[in-house]
């Protein structure tokens, strides 16, 4: 089981959190102008590296705040957590 350090509530069990995907993915500036392929790429195509990766998490069973975690995808080691998205 992984322990995630919520920057608002402290370390908690991973079952209290929801995964929000890759951090730093900007919403399209003009979404109405995207064709189906570009919209599909925005929704579904994400990096899947082996190593350090920035992810968004929500503490759904606690403070309900979103935050960014930098996690090593092979070891689940977590770097210090910040309060930014």
C-alpha positions as CSV (number, residue, x, y, z in Angstrom):
1,X,0.0,0.0,0.0
2,X,1.3,3.5,-0.9
3,X,1.2,6.4,1.6
4,X,0.6,9.8,0.0
5,X,1.6,12.9,1.9
6,X,-1.3,15.3,1.5
7,X,0.1,18.8,1.9
8,X,-3.1,19.8,3.8
9,X,-3.7,16.8,6.1
10,X,-0.4,14.9,6.2
11,X,0.4,11.4,5.1
12,X,-2.6,9.1,4.4
13,X,-3.3,5.7,2.8
14,X,-3.6,5.8,-0.9
15,X,-7.3,4.5,-0.7
16,X,-8.3,8.0,0.5
17,X,-7.2,9.6,-2.8
18,X,-8.3,9.8,-6.4
19,X,-5.8,9.9,-9.3
20,X,-6.2,12.9,-11.6
21,X,-3.7,12.0,-14.3
22,X,-0.6,13.7,-15.6
23,X,0.1,17.2,-14.1
24,X,0.7,20.2,-16.3
25,X,-1.6,19.3,-19.2
26,X,-3.1,22.5,-20.3
27,X,-6.7,22.7,-21.5
28,X,-6.9,23.5,-25.2
29,X,-7.0,27.3,-25.8
30,X,-9.8,26.9,-28.4
31,X,-11.4,23.5,-27.8
32,X,-14.2,24.2,-30.3
33,X,-11.6,24.4,-33.1
34,X,-10.2,20.9,-32.4
35,X,-11.1,18.1,-34.8
36,X,-12.0,14.6,-33.4
37,X,-8.4,13.3,-33.6
38,X,-6.9,16.4,-31.8
39,X,-9.6,16.2,-29.1
40,X,-9.0,12.5,-28.7
41,X,-5.3,13.1,-28.3
42,X,-5.9,15.7,-25.7
43,X,-8.2,13.4,-23.7
44,X,-6.4,10.1,-23.9
45,X,-2.7,10.4,-25.0
46,X,-0.5,10.9,-22.0
47,X,3.1,10.1,-21.1
48,X,3.7,6.8,-19.4
49,X,7.3,6.9,-18.3
50,X,9.3,4.6,-16.1
51,X,10.8,7.0,-13.6
52,X,9.8,10.3,-12.0
53,X,6.4,11.6,-13.1
54,X,4.3,14.6,-12.0
55,X,0.7,13.6,-11.2
56,X,-2.5,15.3,-9.9
57,X,-4.2,13.7,-6.9
58,X,-7.4,14.7,-5.0
59,X,-7.8,13.8,-1.3
60,X,-11.4,12.7,-1.7
61,X,-11.8,11.1,1.7
62,X,-10.2,14.1,3.5
63,X,-9.8,17.8,2.7
64,X,-11.0,17.3,-1.0
65,X,-8.1,19.4,-2.2
66,X,-6.2,18.8,-5.4
67,X,-2.4,18.8,-5.4
68,X,0.6,17.6,-7.4
69,X,2.8,14.6,-6.5
70,X,6.0,13.7,-8.2
71,X,6.1,9.9,-8.0
72,X,8.6,7.3,-9.3
73,X,6.4,5.0,-11.3
74,X,8.6,1.9,-10.7
75,X,9.1,2.3,-7.0
76,X,6.2,4.5,-5.9
77,X,8.7,6.7,-4.0
78,X,7.2,10.2,-3.6
79,X,9.2,13.4,-3.7
80,X,8.1,16.4,-1.5
81,X,4.6,17.5,-2.3
82,X,3.4,21.0,-3.2
83,X,0.1,22.7,-3.2
84,X,0.1,23.8,-6.9
85,X,-1.8,22.1,-9.7
